[in-house]
């Protein structure tokens, strides 16, 4: 869970820097990519957490 939160915060920071700083628009796209990765990791962990370990 801490990894997902860290990735989301990192995506927000990269996105803000990418929008504010001229010539660093690619950071916005990197931030979006990091956010997508964080959401995928969160979805995978949530899906596996709902399953029973005693099968």
N, CA, C and O atoms as a MOPAC input file, in Angstrom:
PM7 MOZYME 1SCF
protein

 N      0.82500 1    -1.19000 1     0.00000 1
 C      0.00000 1     0.00000 1     0.00000 1
 C      0.87000 1     1.25600 1     0.00000 1
 O      0.53900 1     2.25900 1    -0.63200 1
 N      1.97200 1     1.18000 1     0.71000 1
 C      2.86300 1     2.34000 1     0.76100 1
 C      3.47500 1     2.61700 1    -0.61100 1
 O      3.70000 1     3.77200 1    -0.97100 1
 N      3.74200 1     1.56900 1    -1.36900 1
 C      4.29500 1     1.74200 1    -2.70800 1
 C      3.30300 1     2.46500 1    -3.61200 1
 O      3.69200 1     3.34200 1    -4.38300 1
 N      2.05000 1     2.11000 1    -3.52500 1
 C      1.02400 1     2.74600 1    -4.34600 1
 C      0.88700 1     4.21700 1    -3.97600 1
 O      0.79400 1     5.07000 1    -4.85900 1
 N      0.87400 1     4.52100 1    -2.70000 1
 C      0.77400 1     5.91600 1    -2.26500 1
 C      1.98800 1     6.71800 1    -2.70700 1
 O      1.85900 1     7.86500 1    -3.13400 1
 N      3.16100 1     6.11600 1    -2.60500 1
 C      4.37400 1     6.79100 1    -3.05800 1
 C      4.31600 1     7.07400 1    -4.55100 1
 O      4.69100 1     8.16100 1    -4.98900 1
 N      3.85400 1     6.11400 1    -5.33100 1
 C      3.76300 1     6.30600 1    -6.77800 1
 C      2.74400 1     7.37900 1    -7.14400 1
 O      2.95900 1     8.14200 1    -8.08600 1
 N      1.64000 1     7.44500 1    -6.41100 1
 C      0.63900 1     8.47900 1    -6.67400 1
 C      1.19200 1     9.85800 1    -6.35100 1
 O      0.99000 1    10.79800 1    -7.11900 1
 N      1.88800 1     9.99300 1    -5.22400 1
 C      2.49100 1    11.28100 1    -4.86700 1
 C      3.55200 1    11.66800 1    -5.89100 1
 O      3.64400 1    12.83100 1    -6.28200 1
 N      4.34300 1    10.70900 1    -6.32100 1
 C      5.35800 1    10.97200 1    -7.33400 1
 C      4.72000 1    11.42100 1    -8.64400 1
 O      5.23600 1    12.32600 1    -9.29900 1
 N      3.61400 1    10.80700 1    -9.03300 1
 C      2.92200 1    11.18900 1   -10.25600 1
 C      2.38600 1    12.61100 1   -10.16400 1
 O      2.45300 1    13.36400 1   -11.13600 1
 N      1.85700 1    12.98000 1    -9.01000 1
 C      1.34200 1    14.34100 1    -8.82000 1
 C      2.46700 1    15.35100 1    -8.91700 1
 O      2.32400 1    16.37600 1    -9.58300 1
 N      3.58100 1    15.07800 1    -8.26300 1
 C      4.71700 1    16.00700 1    -8.28700 1
 C      5.26600 1    16.14400 1    -9.70600 1
 O      5.52100 1    17.25900 1   -10.16100 1
 N      5.44800 1    15.03700 1   -10.40300 1
 C      5.95700 1    15.09800 1   -11.77600 1
 C      4.98900 1    15.84100 1   -12.69200 1
 O      5.41300 1    16.58700 1   -13.57500 1
 N      3.70800 1    15.64100 1   -12.48300 1
 C      2.71600 1    16.33700 1   -13.28700 1
 C      2.73700 1    17.83900 1   -13.06200 1
 O      2.65500 1    18.61200 1   -14.01700 1
 N      2.84700 1    18.25600 1   -11.81400 1
 C      2.90000 1    19.68800 1   -11.50300 1
 C      4.15600 1    20.31600 1   -12.08500 1
 O      4.09700 1    21.38800 1   -12.68700 1
 N      5.29200 1    19.65200 1   -11.90500 1
 C      6.54100 1    20.18200 1   -12.45200 1
 C      6.47100 1    20.22600 1   -13.97900 1
 O      6.96400 1    21.17200 1   -14.59400 1
 N      5.86600 1    19.21800 1   -14.58900 1
 C      5.74400 1    19.18800 1   -16.03600 1
 C      4.87200 1    20.29500 1   -16.58600 1
 O      5.12600 1    20.79700 1   -17.68100 1
 N      3.84600 1    20.68500 1   -15.84200 1
 C      2.96700 1    21.75600 1   -16.29300 1
 C      3.59600 1    23.12000 1   -16.05600 1
 O      3.49400 1    24.00300 1   -16.90800 1
 N      4.24300 1    23.30400 1   -14.91400 1
 C      4.76400 1    24.61100 1   -14.53000 1
 C      6.03800 1    24.96900 1   -15.28500 1
 O      6.16600 1    26.08800 1   -15.77900 1
 N      6.96600 1    24.05000 1   -15.37900 1
 C      8.26500 1    24.35000 1   -15.98100 1
 C      8.18200 1    24.27200 1   -17.50600 1
 O      7.66600 1    23.30400 1   -18.06500 1
 N      8.69200 1    25.28900 1   -18.15300 1
 C      8.70000 1    25.28400 1   -19.61600 1
 C      9.77200 1    24.31300 1   -20.10600 1
 O     10.86900 1    24.24800 1   -19.55000 1
 N      9.44500 1    23.57800 1   -21.13000 1
 C     10.38500 1    22.63800 1   -21.70600 1
 C     10.42600 1    21.29700 1   -21.00000 1
 O     11.16100 1    20.40200 1   -21.41600 1
 N      9.65500 1    21.14700 1   -19.94500 1
 C      9.63600 1    19.86700 1   -19.22000 1
 C      8.26300 1    19.21500 1   -19.29600 1
 O      7.81200 1    18.58200 1   -18.34200 1
 N      7.60600 1    19.37600 1   -20.43800 1
 C      6.27500 1    18.80100 1   -20.60900 1
 C      6.31400 1    17.27800 1   -20.56100 1
 O      5.32500 1    16.63400 1   -20.21400 1
 N      7.46000 1    16.71200 1   -20.91100 1
 C      7.56500 1    15.24600 1   -20.87300 1
 C      7.38600 1    14.71300 1   -19.44800 1
 O      6.98100 1    13.56500 1   -19.26500 1
 N      7.68500 1    15.53300 1   -18.44500 1
 C      7.47300 1    15.09400 1   -17.05800 1
 C      5.99400 1    14.88500 1   -16.76500 1
 O      5.62700 1    14.02200 1   -15.96800 1
 N      5.15000 1    15.67900 1   -17.41500 1
 C      3.70700 1    15.47800 1   -17.26000 1
 C      3.32100 1    14.09700 1   -17.76300 1
 O      2.54700 1    13.38900 1   -17.11700 1
 N      3.85700 1    13.71300 1   -18.91300 1
 C      3.53600 1    12.40400 1   -19.47000 1
 C      4.13600 1    11.26800 1   -18.63500 1
 O      3.52700 1    10.20700 1   -18.50100 1
 N      5.30900 1    11.48600 1   -18.08600 1
 C      5.90600 1    10.49600 1   -17.18600 1
 C      5.04700 1    10.36700 1   -15.93100 1
 O      4.83000 1     9.26100 1   -15.43700 1
 N      4.56200 1    11.48600 1   -15.41900 1
 C      3.68100 1    11.46800 1   -14.24600 1
 C      2.39600 1    10.71300 1   -14.52000 1
 O      1.91900 1     9.96500 1   -13.66700 1
 N      1.82700 1    10.90400 1   -15.71400 1
 C      0.61200 1    10.17400 1   -16.08400 1
 C      0.90000 1     8.67400 1   -16.16600 1
 O      0.09100 1     7.85800 1   -15.72400 1
 N      2.05100 1     8.31500 1   -16.72900 1
 C      2.41900 1     6.90100 1   -16.82700 1
 C      2.61000 1     6.28500 1   -15.44200 1
 O      2.19100 1     5.15200 1   -15.20400 1
 N      3.23600 1     7.02100 1   -14.53300 1
 C      3.43500 1     6.51800 1   -13.16800 1
 C      2.08900 1     6.35000 1   -12.46500 1
 O      1.89200 1     5.39100 1   -11.71900 1
 N      1.16700 1     7.27700 1   -12.70300 1
 C     -0.16600 1     7.16300 1   -12.11300 1
 C     -0.89500 1     5.93300 1   -12.62600 1
 O     -1.55900 1     5.24000 1   -11.85500 1
 N     -0.78100 1     5.65700 1   -13.90200 1
 C     -1.42100 1     4.47300 1   -14.47500 1
 C     -0.82400 1     3.20200 1   -13.86400 1
 O     -1.55300 1     2.26700 1   -13.53400 1
 N      0.49100 1     3.17200 1   -13.71700 1
 C      1.14900 1     2.00800 1   -13.09800 1
 C      0.67300 1     1.82700 1   -11.65900 1
 O      0.42300 1     0.70200 1   -11.22500 1
 N      0.54700 1     2.91700 1   -10.92400 1
 C      0.08100 1     2.83300 1    -9.53600 1
 C     -1.35000 1     2.30800 1    -9.46900 1
 O     -1.67800 1     1.51300 1    -8.58800 1
 N     -2.19200 1     2.74100 1   -10.38400 1
 C     -3.57400 1     2.26100 1   -10.39400 1
 C     -3.65000 1     0.78500 1   -10.76400 1
 O     -4.47600 1     0.05300 1   -10.22000 1
 N     -2.80000 1     0.34400 1   -11.68000 1
 C     -2.78500 1    -1.06900 1   -12.05200 1
 C     -2.31400 1    -1.92300 1   -10.87700 1
 O     -2.89800 1    -2.97000 1   -10.59800 1
 N     -1.26900 1    -1.48300 1   -10.19400 1
 C     -0.77000 1    -2.23000 1    -9.03000 1
 C     -1.84600 1    -2.29300 1    -7.95300 1
 O     -2.05000 1    -3.33600 1    -7.33200 1
 N     -2.52700 1    -1.18600 1    -7.73600 1
 C     -3.58400 1    -1.14800 1    -6.73000 1
 C     -4.72700 1    -2.08400 1    -7.10500 1
 O     -5.26300 1    -2.78100 1    -6.24200 1
 N     -5.10300 1    -2.10900 1    -8.37200 1
 C     -6.18900 1    -2.98100 1    -8.80900 1
 C     -5.81500 1    -4.45100 1    -8.67800 1
 O     -6.64200 1    -5.26800 1    -8.27400 1
 N     -4.58800 1    -4.79100 1    -9.01400 1
 C     -4.14600 1    -6.18800 1    -8.90700 1
 C     -4.12000 1    -6.62600 1    -7.44400 1
 O     -4.56300 1    -7.72700 1    -7.11700 1
 N     -3.60600 1    -5.77600 1    -6.57400 1
 C     -3.55700 1    -6.14100 1    -5.15500 1
 C     -4.95100 1    -6.23900 1    -4.55400 1
 O     -5.19800 1    -7.10400 1    -3.71300 1
 N     -5.86200 1    -5.37300 1    -4.96800 1
 C     -7.22100 1    -5.41100 1    -4.45000 1
 C     -7.93800 1    -6.66900 1    -4.92400 1
 O     -8.68200 1    -7.28900 1    -4.16300 1
 N     -7.71600 1    -7.04600 1    -6.18000 1
 C     -8.37200 1    -8.22800 1    -6.71600 1
 C     -7.88700 1    -9.49100 1    -6.01000 1
 O     -8.68200 1   -10.38300 1    -5.71200 1
 N     -6.58200 1    -9.56600 1    -5.74200 1
 C     -6.04700 1   -10.75000 1    -5.06600 1
 C     -6.37200 1   -10.76300 1    -3.58100 1
 O     -6.42900 1   -11.83400 1    -2.97800 1
 N     -6.58200 1    -9.62200 1    -2.98900 1
 C     -6.88400 1    -9.56500 1    -1.55200 1
 C     -8.27400 1   -10.08900 1    -1.24900 1
 O     -8.52800 1   -10.56100 1    -0.14100 1
 N     -9.16800 1   -10.01500 1    -2.20400 1
 C    -10.53400 1   -10.46200 1    -1.98800 1
 C    -10.69500 1   -11.97200 1    -2.03800 1
 O    -11.71900 1   -12.49500 1    -1.59800 1
 N     -9.73000 1   -12.66400 1    -2.55100 1
 C     -9.82900 1   -14.11800 1    -2.66400 1
 C     -9.46100 1   -14.78700 1    -1.34300 1
 O     -8.67600 1   -14.26400 1    -0.55200 1
 N    -10.03900 1   -15.92900 1    -1.13800 1
 C     -9.76900 1   -16.68400 1     0.08800 1
 C     -8.45400 1   -17.45400 1    -0.06500 1
 O     -8.16700 1   -18.01100 1    -1.12400 1
 N     -7.67100 1   -17.47400 1     1.00000 1
 C     -6.39700 1   -18.18300 1     0.97100 1
 C     -6.57800 1   -19.68300 1     1.19600 1
 O     -5.68900 1   -20.46800 1     0.86700 1
 N     -7.71500 1   -20.08400 1     1.74900 1
 C     -7.97400 1   -21.49300 1     2.04900 1
 C     -8.83600 1   -22.09900 1     0.95800 1
 O    -10.06000 1   -22.15200 1     1.07700 1
 N     -8.19500 1   -22.55200 1    -0.10000 1
 C     -8.94100 1   -23.19400 1    -1.19700 1
 C     -8.74300 1   -24.66400 1    -1.15300 1
 O     -9.28600 1   -25.38500 1    -1.99000 1

